Amino acid sequence: MKALFLFFFLFSVSMFSQTCCSGGVPLSNNLGLPNEGKGVFVMGLNYDYNNLNTLNAGTEKLDDNSRQRITNSLLLNFGYSFTDRLSVETLFTWVNQTRIITQFGNENVTETSGIGDAVLLVKYSIPDLLGKRTILNIGAGTKVPFGKSDILSDQGIQLTADLQPGSGAWDGIGWLSASKQMNFRPSATVSATATYRFTGVNDSYLNNAATYEFGNEIQTNLGYSDQFFMLNTLFNPGLIFKYRKAFEDKIDDIGIPNTGGEWVFIRPELGVKLSPQMNIVSRVELPLYSNVVGTQLTPTVRFTIGITIKIKTKKENSLNIIP
């Protein structure tokens, strides 16, 4: 009976072209609050819009716009620096996902909303290890399954994993970043980041009928940013190239068709420093290359805008010496 259920599930996944969690909560995309020094508290609030309206078979774009996925996410970061090197970061999420399938003039819309999973990350900064004006950051943490993973459709059927706000599993996260200020232009910075997500298993998938595991994921970014003053305001433009690889999802430890792939994106960014404590950042992410396993919806455009605020929580003691 279980084998029959598994067969029909894999068949339905193949028919509806899963998105390999490209439409889910952008956890890895929004990690990496800066260490602003001992005793500094940092808060970030971001809105993320992700539109998947491109159907690919491998690297080939298909002439088919009958499927669309839209994900709207609110992401709340908190960071605190215990020392100039040791800091901790948390990320809380709320997500709204909409899947639209148009066939024979009929439109089928499935929508879910709710609190998503959270991340806890401990980070350590090492200055000048890779040379002068460099910073190396190492981080490790976990994704906590806060979000629901058992939401039902209007017909009372549990929705598939890619439409749930949460994953129902604990994940391990490894994070690494490095940056260097350029000698020829001290205001310019070259940076690179890498994130690896070791996904856990949801043991109670489909009312305990099966287990589900999203594929492990690798993300790397390479970017260049600069600073300039205009209208008494500091602007921080940047250009990022992003590579993402997702491995296939598994149900009962069996690979699911039409999941997994590789993507390359370009991401122009612009930061505006409104005050020494407040910064606004906006970014647009566009795909340059997509190579999916089987046939899948793949990202068309992503837009993110957010604000970061830092607060000094401890005042430095001053010693006045009177001659």
Disulfide bonds with the S-S distance in Angstrom:
none
